[in-house]
Amino acid sequence: MTTKTMTLGPKITTALPGPNARRVLAGDEKFISPSYTRSYPLVAKRGRGIVVEDTDGNEFFDFSAGIAVTSTGHCHPHVVAAIQKQAAELIHMSGTDFYYESMVTLAERLSHIAPMAGPHKIYYGNSGTEAIECALKLARYHTKRQHIIAFLGAFHGRTMGALSLTASKPQQKRRFAPFVPGVTHVRYPDTYRGCVGGPQDTEQFALGCARYIEDKLFKTVLAPEEVAAIFVEPIQGEGGYVVAPSIFMQELRRICDKHGILLVVDEVQSGMGRTGKWFAVEHTGVQPDMVCMAKGIASGMPLGVVMTKADIMDWVPGSHASTFGGNPVCIAAALATLDVIEKEGLLQNAHDVGGHMMKRMAEWPKKHKIVGDVRGRGLMIGVDIVKDQKTRENGNAERDRVVEHAFERGVLFLGCGPSTVRIAPALIVTREEADIAVDILEDSIAAVEANL
């Protein structure tokens, strides 16, 4: 792969944050919204591959990929070239009111890799939350029904419709009510906490989470003929990198088929190759009715996409639109991203390197008293930190210290869920780079354990 660099590891040459970073932090505190969630004082200046350099010249291994966004690594030369070429030709005309050839080109490419049978229709927005807003409106429009089912632990975005589906952390919704009505949340099969037996117990628990919809909700408070859609993440992102068992997704599909409900999969974080397949739902054998994507689709440029079975996208002009959605520069980046993923074999690389990391970490719950679970698919891996392995009490503070310690050693991780360290490097990551990051993460876990 042409993008892989021979790096010896992170290079930290100043105290963190360094003097230039401290100057930026002071300005940020003065001028920038305090609503942003920063885990540690990284002030990024430039990036190449998996390496991010801060304003003081320190070099970090980025195992967050800008929150699972820079799928082909930072500033992949082919993506940069596509952006530069398109920016010199046309930056904006608005695909809402006019036409871009590239909108059709990308739609054809996405249709080719869709996780459900075609033909397909495509809607372009600017972000994951806009993709969810579109899917929410379209589900109601197409079915002429008003109710939506979503899951506890879900994160679907922060605009009001998407936020109404979100159920990840109370702070995300605090003081913003009332929300969009008609949303009901049920339990997601967090099998690592929900049951303590073997595979059979796990399957039964997952089935129970799905069947609760039909056995309880539909028989008590929610008429199935009034439900437009079920929104689900095949792997919960902000919820803690929790993988839905295949049997759970298959049961949702059965329920939707039986009652004429649309199955909408949120692949904003799990899609575009992160799990070793184009979409995480492909691991389950389930075909959705709609798929929402963003983040890694354009390697850092803002683009959100809703892809549906063609007959579902039956609304008329004026029903929904976006001035900037499908921006030509963003689409050029997305087309280049697809090219890189395909030509450089990044789906296989995500599968192989992710599997290598999972194998290395598999014994951590036995070796480290604060590691409760290691789970994931491909390069979407969560390491759950607990206070007590028997009670599985969340180790939120301990997780934060692990992430901070790794930052000080030069590797960028982020938290997710109540107490999970998320591992989500760019799809170009090498086995050697992964080994360095895993070593530093284990050292950070050991350092936190030593101080308990």
C-alpha positions as CSV (number, residue, x, y, z in Angstrom):
1,M,0.0,0.0,0.0
2,T,1.4,3.3,-1.0
3,T,0.1,5.2,2.0
4,K,1.8,3.2,4.7
5,T,4.7,4.9,6.4
6,M,7.6,3.3,8.3
7,T,7.2,5.0,11.6
8,L,9.1,4.0,14.8
9,G,6.3,5.3,17.0
10,P,5.0,8.5,18.6
11,K,7.5,11.3,19.2
12,I,6.8,13.5,22.2
13,T,9.4,16.3,22.7
14,T,7.6,18.7,25.0
15,A,5.5,18.7,28.1
16,L,1.8,18.2,27.1
17,P,0.3,20.6,26.3
18,G,3.3,22.5,24.9
19,P,3.7,26.3,24.8
20,N,2.0,26.8,21.5
21,A,-0.8,24.5,22.4
22,R,-1.3,26.3,25.7
23,R,-1.7,29.6,23.7
24,V,-4.4,28.0,21.5
25,L,-6.2,26.5,24.6
26,A,-6.4,30.0,26.1
27,G,-7.9,31.4,23.0
28,D,-10.3,28.5,22.8
29,E,-11.5,29.0,26.3
30,K,-12.1,32.7,25.5
31,F,-13.9,32.4,22.2
32,I,-15.2,28.8,21.5
33,S,-18.4,27.1,22.6
34,P,-17.9,25.2,25.9
35,S,-20.3,22.5,24.6
36,Y,-17.6,20.7,22.8
37,T,-16.3,17.5,24.5
38,R,-12.5,17.4,24.6
39,S,-10.8,14.5,26.3
40,Y,-7.2,15.9,26.4
41,P,-5.4,19.0,25.1
42,L,-4.4,17.9,21.6
43,V,-4.0,20.9,19.3
44,A,-3.7,19.4,15.8
45,K,-1.6,21.1,13.1
46,R,-1.1,18.6,10.4
47,G,-1.5,14.9,9.7
48,R,-0.1,12.2,7.4
49,G,-1.4,8.6,7.5
50,I,-2.0,7.7,11.1
51,V,0.3,10.4,12.4
52,V,-0.9,13.7,13.8
53,E,1.5,16.5,14.6
54,D,0.5,19.2,17.1
55,T,1.4,22.8,17.1
56,D,4.6,22.1,19.2
57,G,5.9,19.4,16.8
58,N,4.9,16.4,18.9
59,E,3.8,13.4,16.8
60,F,1.0,11.2,17.8
61,F,-0.4,7.9,16.5
62,D,-4.1,8.6,15.8
63,F,-6.1,5.6,16.8
64,S,-9.4,7.6,16.8
65,A,-9.2,8.6,13.0
66,G,-10.8,11.9,13.9
67,I,-13.7,10.0,15.4
68,A,-13.8,7.3,12.7
69,V,-13.7,9.8,9.9
70,T,-10.3,9.8,8.2
71,S,-10.8,6.3,6.8
72,T,-7.9,6.5,4.4
73,G,-5.6,8.2,6.9
74,H,-4.9,11.9,7.2
75,C,-4.3,13.7,3.9
76,H,-4.1,10.6,1.7
77,P,-2.4,11.9,-1.5
78,H,-5.2,10.7,-3.8
79,V,-7.9,12.3,-1.7
80,V,-6.0,15.5,-1.5
81,A,-5.4,15.6,-5.2
82,A,-9.1,15.0,-5.9
83,I,-10.1,17.8,-3.5
84,Q,-7.5,20.2,-5.1
85,K,-8.6,19.4,-8.6
86,Q,-12.3,19.8,-7.9
87,A,-11.8,23.0,-5.9
88,A,-10.1,24.6,-8.9
89,E,-13.1,23.7,-11.1
90,L,-16.3,24.2,-9.1
91,I,-16.8,24.5,-5.4
92,H,-20.6,25.1,-5.2
93,M,-23.7,25.5,-7.3
94,S,-26.2,23.6,-5.1
95,G,-27.4,20.2,-6.1
96,T,-30.8,21.1,-4.6
97,D,-31.6,23.4,-7.5
98,F,-29.2,22.3,-10.2
99,Y,-27.4,19.2,-11.3
100,Y,-24.0,17.7,-10.7
101,E,-22.7,14.8,-12.8
102,S,-20.6,13.7,-9.8
103,M,-23.8,13.2,-7.7
104,V,-24.9,10.5,-10.1
105,T,-21.4,9.0,-10.3
106,L,-21.1,8.6,-6.6
107,A,-24.7,7.3,-6.3
108,E,-23.9,4.6,-8.8
109,R,-20.7,3.6,-6.9
110,L,-22.6,3.4,-3.6
111,S,-25.4,1.4,-5.2
112,H,-22.8,-1.1,-6.3
113,I,-21.7,-1.7,-2.7
114,A,-25.1,-1.4,-1.0
115,P,-26.0,-3.8,1.8
116,M,-29.5,-4.4,0.2
117,A,-30.8,-5.4,-3.2
118,G,-31.4,-2.6,-5.7
119,P,-32.4,-0.5,-7.4
120,H,-31.5,2.3,-5.0
121,K,-32.1,6.0,-4.5
122,I,-29.6,8.4,-2.8
123,Y,-30.0,11.6,-0.7
124,Y,-27.0,13.8,0.0
125,G,-26.5,15.9,3.2
126,N,-23.6,17.2,5.1
127,S,-23.3,14.9,8.2
128,G,-24.5,11.8,10.0
129,T,-27.1,13.7,12.0
130,E,-28.5,15.1,8.7
131,A,-28.6,11.6,7.3
132,I,-30.7,10.5,10.3
133,E,-33.0,13.5,10.0
134,C,-33.6,12.6,6.3
135,A,-34.3,9.0,7.2
136,L,-36.7,9.9,10.0
137,K,-38.7,12.3,7.7
138,L,-38.7,9.8,4.8
139,A,-39.8,6.9,7.0
140,R,-42.8,8.9,8.1
141,Y,-43.5,10.3,4.6
142,H,-43.4,6.9,2.9
143,T,-45.3,4.8,5.4
144,K,-47.8,7.5,6.5
145,R,-47.1,6.4,10.0
146,Q,-45.8,8.5,12.9
147,H,-44.0,6.3,15.5
148,I,-40.4,5.3,15.6
149,I,-38.5,2.7,17.7
150,A,-34.9,3.3,18.7
151,F,-32.6,1.7,21.3
152,L,-31.1,2.7,24.6
153,G,-27.5,3.5,24.2
154,A,-28.0,4.8,20.7
155,F,-26.4,7.8,19.3
156,H,-27.9,9.1,16.1
157,G,-26.9,12.8,16.3
158,R,-27.6,16.1,17.9
159,T,-30.1,18.0,15.7
160,M,-33.6,17.8,17.2
161,G,-35.0,14.8,15.2
162,A,-31.8,12.8,15.5
163,L,-31.4,13.8,19.1
164,S,-34.9,12.5,19.8
165,L,-33.7,9.1,18.7
166,T,-30.4,9.4,20.7
167,A,-30.3,7.7,24.1
168,S,-26.6,7.5,24.9
169,K,-25.9,10.1,27.7
170,P,-28.3,12.3,29.6
171,Q,-26.2,15.4,29.0
172,Q,-26.8,15.2,25.3
173,K,-30.5,15.8,26.0
174,R,-30.5,17.8,29.2
175,R,-32.6,21.0,29.0
176,F,-33.4,20.6,25.3
177,A,-36.9,19.0,25.7
178,P,-39.5,18.8,24.3
179,F,-38.2,16.4,21.6
180,V,-39.8,15.1,18.5
181,P,-42.8,13.0,19.7
182,G,-43.5,9.5,18.8
183,V,-40.1,7.9,19.6
184,T,-40.0,4.8,21.9
185,H,-36.7,3.4,23.2
186,V,-36.1,-0.2,24.1
187,R,-33.1,-2.2,25.3
188,Y,-30.2,-2.9,23.0
189,P,-28.6,-6.3,23.4
190,D,-25.6,-5.2,25.5
191,T,-24.8,-8.9,26.1
192,Y,-21.5,-8.2,27.8
193,R,-23.6,-6.7,30.7
194,G,-27.0,-8.3,30.2
195,C,-26.1,-11.9,30.7
196,V,-23.2,-13.9,32.2
197,G,-23.6,-17.3,30.6
198,G,-22.2,-18.7,27.4
199,P,-23.2,-18.3,23.7
200,Q,-26.7,-19.8,24.3
201,D,-27.5,-17.3,27.0
202,T,-26.2,-14.5,24.8
203,E,-28.5,-15.5,22.0
204,Q,-31.5,-15.8,24.2
205,F,-30.9,-12.5,25.7
206,A,-30.5,-10.8,22.3
207,L,-33.7,-12.5,21.1
208,G,-35.5,-11.3,24.2
209,C,-34.4,-7.7,23.5
210,A,-35.9,-7.9,20.0
211,R,-39.0,-9.8,20.9
212,Y,-39.9,-7.3,23.6
213,I,-41.0,-5.1,20.8
214,E,-43.6,-7.5,19.5
215,D,-44.4,-9.3,22.7
216,K,-44.7,-6.3,25.0
217,L,-44.8,-2.9,23.1
218,F,-47.2,-4.0,20.4
219,K,-49.5,-5.6,22.9
220,T,-49.6,-2.7,25.4
221,V,-48.7,0.8,24.3
222,L,-47.7,0.9,20.6
223,A,-49.9,-0.2,17.7
224,P,-47.6,-1.9,15.1
225,E,-49.6,-0.4,12.2
226,E,-48.6,3.0,13.4
227,V,-44.8,2.3,13.6
228,A,-42.9,3.8,10.6
229,A,-39.4,2.5,11.3
230,I,-36.9,0.9,13.6
231,F,-33.6,2.7,13.8
232,V,-30.7,0.6,14.9
233,E,-26.9,0.7,14.9
234,P,-25.5,-2.8,14.0
235,I,-22.6,-1.7,16.3
236,Q,-23.4,1.0,18.8
237,G,-20.8,3.7,18.6
238,E,-21.2,6.3,21.4
239,G,-23.1,3.6,23.3
240,G,-19.8,1.7,23.8
241,Y,-18.8,-0.2,20.6
242,V,-21.4,-2.8,21.4
243,V,-21.9,-5.4,18.6
244,A,-25.5,-6.5,18.0
245,P,-25.6,-10.3,17.7
246,S,-26.8,-11.5,14.2
247,I,-29.8,-13.2,15.7
248,F,-31.0,-9.8,17.1
249,M,-30.7,-8.1,13.7
250,Q,-32.4,-11.0,12.0
251,E,-35.3,-10.9,14.5
252,L,-35.7,-7.1,13.9
253,R,-35.9,-7.9,10.2
254,R,-38.6,-10.5,10.8
255,I,-40.6,-8.1,12.9
256,C,-40.3,-5.3,10.3
257,D,-41.4,-7.6,7.5
258,K,-44.4,-8.9,9.4
259,H,-45.7,-5.4,10.3
260,G,-44.7,-3.3,7.3
261,I,-42.1,-1.4,9.3
262,L,-38.9,0.0,7.7
263,L,-35.6,-1.2,9.1
264,V,-33.1,1.7,9.1
265,V,-29.5,1.0,9.9
266,D,-27.2,3.8,11.2
267,E,-23.8,3.0,9.7
268,V,-22.5,6.5,10.3
269,Q,-19.6,5.2,12.4
270,S,-19.5,1.5,11.5
271,G,-19.8,1.8,7.7
272,M,-17.4,2.4,4.8
273,G,-15.1,-0.5,5.6
274,R,-14.5,0.0,9.3
275,T,-15.5,-3.5,10.2
276,G,-13.8,-5.3,7.3
277,K,-16.9,-5.1,5.2
278,W,-18.4,-2.1,3.6
279,F,-21.2,-2.1,6.1
280,A,-21.4,-3.7,9.6
281,V,-24.9,-5.0,8.9
282,E,-23.4,-7.3,6.2
283,H,-21.9,-9.4,9.0
284,T,-25.4,-10.3,10.1
285,G,-27.0,-11.4,6.8
286,V,-29.7,-8.8,7.1
287,Q,-30.7,-6.4,4.4
288,P,-32.0,-3.1,5.6
289,D,-34.5,-0.8,3.9
290,M,-32.4,2.3,4.5
291,V,-28.8,2.9,5.4
292,C,-27.4,6.1,6.8
293,M,-23.7,6.9,6.3
294,A,-21.2,9.7,6.8
295,K,-17.9,10.0,8.7
296,G,-15.5,7.8,6.8
297,I,-17.2,8.2,3.4
298,A,-15.1,11.2,2.3
299,S,-12.0,10.8,4.5
300,G,-12.6,14.1,6.4
301,M,-14.8,16.1,4.1
302,P,-18.4,16.7,5.3
303,L,-20.8,14.4,3.6
304,G,-23.9,12.5,4.7
305,V,-25.8,10.0,2.7
306,V,-29.1,8.1,2.9
307,M,-29.4,5.2,0.6
308,T,-32.8,3.4,0.3
309,K,-34.5,0.9,-1.8
310,A,-35.7,3.0,-4.7
311,D,-39.5,2.6,-4.1
312,I,-39.1,3.9,-0.6
313,M,-37.8,7.3,-1.6
314,D,-41.1,8.4,-3.1
315,W,-41.4,11.9,-1.9
316,V,-41.9,14.8,-4.3
317,P,-39.9,18.0,-4.9
318,G,-39.8,20.3,-1.9
319,S,-40.3,17.5,0.6
320,H,-36.6,17.6,1.8
321,A,-33.4,19.2,0.5
322,S,-30.0,20.6,1.5
323,T,-28.2,23.6,0.0
324,F,-24.7,22.2,0.6
325,G,-25.5,18.5,0.5
326,G,-23.6,16.7,-2.3
327,N,-21.1,19.5,-2.5
328,P,-18.8,18.7,-5.5
329,V,-15.6,18.9,-3.5
330,C,-17.0,16.5,-0.9
331,I,-18.2,14.1,-3.5
332,A,-14.7,14.2,-5.2
333,A,-13.2,13.3,-1.9
334,A,-15.7,10.4,-1.5
335,L,-15.0,9.0,-4.9
336,A,-11.3,9.1,-4.2
337,T,-11.9,7.5,-0.9
338,L,-13.8,4.6,-2.5
339,D,-11.0,4.2,-5.0
340,V,-8.3,4.0,-2.3
341,I,-10.3,1.5,-0.2
342,E,-10.8,-0.7,-3.2
343,K,-7.4,-0.4,-4.9
344,E,-5.4,-0.6,-1.7
345,G,-7.3,-3.6,-0.3
346,L,-8.4,-1.7,2.9
347,L,-11.4,-3.9,3.6
348,Q,-9.1,-6.9,4.0
349,N,-6.5,-4.8,5.9
350,A,-9.2,-3.7,8.4
351,H,-10.2,-7.3,8.8
352,D,-6.6,-8.6,9.2
353,V,-5.2,-5.8,11.5
354,G,-8.3,-5.7,13.5
355,G,-8.3,-9.4,14.0
356,H,-4.6,-9.2,15.0
357,M,-5.4,-6.6,17.7
358,M,-8.4,-8.5,19.0
359,K,-6.2,-11.6,19.3
360,R,-3.6,-9.8,21.2
361,M,-6.2,-8.3,23.6
362,A,-8.3,-11.3,24.1
363,E,-6.7,-12.3,27.3
364,W,-6.7,-8.8,28.9
365,P,-9.8,-9.5,31.1
366,K,-7.7,-12.3,32.7
367,K,-4.5,-10.3,32.9
368,H,-6.0,-6.9,34.0
369,K,-8.5,-6.5,36.8
370,I,-10.0,-3.4,35.3
371,V,-10.6,-4.8,31.9
372,G,-14.1,-6.2,31.7
373,D,-14.5,-7.0,28.0
374,V,-12.8,-6.6,24.6
375,R,-15.2,-6.6,21.7
376,G,-15.7,-5.4,18.2
377,R,-15.3,-6.1,14.5
378,G,-12.5,-5.1,12.2
379,L,-11.0,-1.8,13.2
380,M,-14.0,-0.9,15.5
381,I,-12.8,-2.3,18.8
382,G,-13.9,-1.4,22.4
383,V,-12.0,-2.2,25.6
384,D,-14.4,-1.9,28.5
385,I,-12.9,-0.6,31.7
386,V,-14.6,-1.7,35.0
387,K,-14.2,-1.1,38.7
388,D,-15.0,-4.7,39.5
389,Q,-15.1,-7.6,37.0
390,K,-17.7,-9.5,39.1
391,T,-20.2,-6.6,39.3
392,R,-19.2,-5.1,36.0
393,E,-19.5,-1.7,37.6
394,N,-18.5,1.0,35.1
395,G,-15.0,2.3,35.5
396,N,-15.6,5.7,33.9
397,A,-12.9,7.6,35.9
398,E,-10.5,4.8,35.3
399,R,-11.2,4.8,31.6
400,D,-10.6,8.5,31.4
401,R,-7.2,8.1,33.1
402,V,-6.3,5.3,30.7
403,V,-7.0,7.5,27.7
404,E,-5.1,10.4,29.3
405,H,-2.1,8.2,30.0
406,A,-2.0,7.0,26.4
407,F,-2.2,10.6,25.2
408,E,0.9,11.4,27.3
409,R,2.6,8.4,25.7
410,G,1.6,9.7,22.2
411,V,-1.4,7.6,21.2
412,L,-4.8,9.1,20.6
413,F,-7.8,7.1,21.8
414,L,-11.2,8.3,22.8
415,G,-13.8,7.0,25.2
416,C,-17.3,5.9,24.3
417,G,-20.2,4.5,26.3
418,P,-20.1,4.6,30.1
419,S,-16.5,3.3,30.3
420,T,-15.1,2.0,27.1
421,V,-11.9,2.9,25.3
422,R,-12.6,3.0,21.5
423,I,-10.0,1.8,19.1
424,A,-10.7,3.1,15.6
425,P,-7.6,3.8,13.5
426,A,-7.6,4.6,9.8
427,L,-8.1,1.6,7.6
428,I,-4.5,2.0,6.3
429,V,-3.0,1.1,9.7
430,T,-0.2,-1.5,9.7
431,R,0.2,-4.4,12.0
432,E,3.4,-2.8,13.3
433,E,1.7,0.5,14.1
434,A,-1.2,-1.4,15.7
435,D,1.3,-3.3,17.9
436,I,2.8,-0.1,19.1
437,A,-0.6,1.4,20.0
438,V,-1.7,-1.8,21.7
439,D,1.5,-1.9,23.8
440,I,1.0,1.7,24.9
441,L,-2.7,1.0,25.7
442,E,-1.8,-2.0,27.8
443,D,0.9,0.0,29.6
444,S,-1.6,2.7,30.3
445,I,-4.1,0.2,31.7
446,A,-1.4,-1.3,33.9
447,A,-0.4,2.2,35.1
448,V,-3.9,3.0,36.2
449,E,-4.3,-0.4,37.9
450,A,-1.1,0.2,39.8
451,N,-2.5,3.3,41.4
452,L,-5.9,1.9,42.5
